[in-house]
Amino acid sequence: METLTQLSQFAQDILEGLKKTNKSINSKYLYDKIGDSIFQKIMEMPEYYLTRSEFEILTTKSKEIVGLLSKDKRDINLIELGAGDGIKTKILLEEMLKKGLNIEYFPIDISNNILQELQKSLLIEFPKLKVSPINMDYFKALKYINTKSNQRNIILFLGSNVGNFTYSGAAIILAQIAHFNKSGDLLLLGIDLKKDPRIIQNAYDDKDGISAEFNLNVLRRMNTELGANFNLNNFSYYTYYEPFSGEVRSFIHSKIKQKILLRNLDTTIEFEANEIVHTEISKKYSLKELEKLANESGFKVEKHYIDKASYFTDSLWKIV
Ligand SMILES: C[S@@+](CC[C@H](N)C(=O)[O-])C[C@H]1O[C@@H](n2cnc3c(N)ncnc32)[C@H](O)[C@@H]1O
C-alpha cells in the first residue's frame, strides 16, 4: 500500500491553519482511526439522511448505472475518491462482478486506517477483486494514477465528499479529474441537494452530539500526534446552514481565553475567548447549479439518479 509522510504534512497544515487570523483546520484531518469510527456512527444517525438516500439510489438503480458505466468496455479502472468504508460502493462492485466485468479497484483515502479496513472486508466479500488502495490526498492521488490507458476509467466520488469544497474548489478538483483522465471516461458524483434548510441543519447538529464529537476529535488527534495539551471541555462545536450559498459551515469554538502548547512542534497557539476555528464545509447544490459546475469543469451531465424524497443525487457525468 502507498503511504505518505502524513504526520509531517498534518503538522505543517495544522500550524499554517492555526496561525491564520481566521483559524482553520482542513476537514480531511477529521479522519483518523477514532474519527473514522465516529463518522460511521454519523452515517447511522436518524438525522443524517445522506447515507440512506444514496443507499436507496444505489440499491434501486445499480443495474442501470452499471449498464451505463460499462456500455462498451469490459476492462475497467474503478477509481474512488474518499472511499471510506465502501459500504455503498460494494453495491456497485457486486453488480459489476455479477456482469463479469474485469475491474481493478483503486480506493483512495487520506485515512490509512479506513483503507485497511476496506481492504480486509473486500478480501472477504469479493476475494477475486483486484484492489489497489492509495493512501493519499485526492489531488496527489489523481496525479499519481494519471491513468491514460486504453481501459475505461470510472471515477466514483460518492457520499457528498465534493461538498467539502466550496463551489470554486469543487470546480478545481473536478477539472483535475477531467484533466488526469480521458475524454469519454465517466464520473459518478454523489451530491446532496438543497432542501428544507431545517432538515440540512439537523443532519449536522444532531441532538446526541455525535457531529460535535467528530469535529472535536481533531483536538484529541493533535494531542496524540503533535503532543498538544487541548482540554476538550474548553471547546465546543458550532454549526449553521446558510441556504443561499448552500453551505453548512462547521466550527470549533474556544469557550475561554487559553494557550495551547504543541510540544512536538515547539509552538504555542493562543485562543481568545469565543474565538472560532473553521473545520468543515458541506455544500448543497441545486440541479441547475450542478449542470453549471459540470460544464465549467469539463464534463457533460448524462443522467441524475435521485432518491424518492429528492434529497440526494448520484449524477453520471462524462468527460467531454
Ligand atoms: C464523508 S466520508 C465519505 C466516505 C464514503 N465516500 C461514503 O460515501 O460513505 C469522506 C471520506 O473521504 C476521505 N477524505 C476526506 N478528504 C480527503 C482528501 N482530501 N483526500 C483523500 N481522502 C479524503 C475521508 O478520510 C473519508 O474516509
The ligand as a Gaussian input file, in Angstrom:
#p B3LYP/6-31G(d) Opt

LIG

0 1
 C      -17.679000      11.823000       4.247000
 S      -16.615000      10.402000       4.215000
 C      -17.459000       9.501000       2.939000
 C      -16.953000       8.123000       2.679000
 C      -17.637000       7.388000       1.534000
 N      -17.363000       8.023000       0.246000
 C      -19.119000       7.310000       1.761000
 O      -19.858000       7.853000       0.933000
 O      -19.547000       6.679000       2.723000
 C      -15.201000      11.096000       3.435000
 C      -14.021000      10.154000       3.211000
 O      -13.090000      10.832000       2.360000
 C      -11.798000      10.840000       2.953000
 N      -11.204000      12.149000       2.605000
 C      -11.617000      13.373000       3.010000
 N      -10.868000      14.340000       2.455000
 C       -9.943000      13.704000       1.676000
 C       -8.888000      14.157000       0.837000
 N       -8.628000      15.458000       0.682000
 N       -8.152000      13.241000       0.170000
 C       -8.405000      11.893000       0.314000
 N       -9.392000      11.417000       1.109000
 C      -10.156000      12.298000       1.769000
 C      -12.023000      10.658000       4.437000
 O      -10.917000      10.072000       5.067000
 C      -13.287000       9.797000       4.479000
 O      -12.990000       8.426000       4.502000

